[in-house]
Amino acid sequence: MKDSSRKYQHFFIQVGILVTFFIIPMWLRIPNAPKSFSRAYILGFVWLIPLTFTLTIWVSSGFLGIRAVARNRRRTAFAFAILGLALWSSASQIWAFMRNTRPDMTLGVVGQMCLMALFAVMVLSVAPSPKWVVMALIAGMVAQGIIGAVQVTIQDDIGLRFLGEFRLDPAQGGVSVVQAGDVRWLRPYGLTPHPNIFAGYMLVGVLGALGVVMARFISTPREKPIVDVVGAQHVAPVITDGMYAVPTRMGAIFGNILILLFGLWMLFLTFSRGVWLGFTVALIGMLTILTLRRLWTKRALRMGVLVGIIMVGMGILFVVLYYPFILARAGVNEEYVEMRAVNERAIHISIAYAVFEDEPVWGVGIGNFAWYSTYYLRYKMRVDMKGENIHNVYLLALTELGIIGLVLMLAGLIVTITKFPKDPYRLALWGGVVGLAMVGLFDHYTWSILAYGCLWWGIMAVVIGDEKSLV
């Protein structure tokens, strides 16, 4: 009876994790959420519902799977790093810059970090199948991609207010566009609050789609080489996946490639330079691991070359169609929109260096850099400009939590990216971790927004999770 109960708990926790990954991009507020916490992005959004529901089941189960984590050094190190980061964030309330005037804001972000850490450790403990995690992320990528595709086609929002869509008039200020001359071109938002955040989620989904394509052609530790079914004149080859034989039907392969190419095209249309770089680095890393692990077969190599040629062709087509906007994003024409963004980011980076000189060990407290930068701009630089977070995850961690916080964050990341998976689904998620790590050089949402912190640390946990989850 007890074993049956544990199985049900395990099942519901895994379903909750998959739903959380799928719903992450939905920027939909819960009606009548507490205002103070809504501003801190803690209790204000729908994706908190599956997150808290799943965590509640996990805690009530007695932290199912936590003992297995303790038996593995890599997983133990990861858990200590992320939990240590949450504890150090909690301690930073003592010295936070706004501890006296707005302690609720610091407390809200501490709650965010603690939820993120608990989610990551739960995923690590329960070890959901990398394949199903990839499928959930692909489903989310396709859903968001379709919405984004319609938005850029009509150059406006499509009226999905009930799902949290923003009003997207490219002629209005505050809406993210790329501008070439007098033309303002709306970037895709999906259901997210900004195209760069949309691009980050799409990045992980596209790499997941690439993993699905790879899974059809490469051998993994739990697979046997492709064989033909005996007893028929002509039967499609099969790949054994655990206990089951999966036919490599050309229709399924073609469909998987179409999903990959659709996601890639939408990734291009985001005009997110950080995500483009992240995708490139992740792709190079994945191909390197495949080569070092000697997972290429002749058939896989032929398909890889074909898909690669198509992807490069799509890139060339994108350049031909959108080169004025690409030049603008590259800063060639010195468009006002781009130059202003670059200048503002440079100013905040200079403030970050000033913070490090003053508080190298402690920082200014979790969630306090935007407040500190506003103070610094007005009273030290005498600039009439509102402060905001640095567009760099690593500098933001350093300024808010000092050297100790940065070391804890990097420890969890290094533990993950130094594991080189053979399983194509796990390898795709490894690529997602690396891609978002590169994006972190140019943006901050994997640190400042709970849902995307859960995305990044959650897929890290899947990468280093129990290998038995392959079944």
Secondary structure, DSSP 8 states (H G I E B T S, - for coil): -HHHHHHHHHHHHHHHHHHHHHHTT---B-TT--HHHHHTTSSSBTTHHHHHHHHHHHHHTTSTTHHHHHT-HHHHHHHHHHHHHHHHHHHGGGT-TTTTT-HHHHHHHHHHHHHHHHHHHHHHHH---HHHHHHHHHHHHHHHHHHHHHHHHHTS--S-GGGT-----TTSTTS-EEEETTEEEE---TTSSSHHHHHHHHHHHHHHHHHHHHHTTS--TT----B--TTSSS---EEEETTEEEE--HHHHHHHHHHHHHHHHHHHHTT-HHHHHHHHHHHHHHHHHHHHTT---HHHHHHHHHHHHHHHHHHHHHHHHHHHHHHHHTTSS--HHHHHHHHHHHHHHHHHHHHHHH-TTT-S-TT-HHHHHHHHHHHTS---------S-HHHHHHHHHHHHHHHHHHHHHHHHHT----SHHHHHHHHHHHHHHHHTTT--HHHH-HHHHHHHHHHHHHHTS-GGGG-
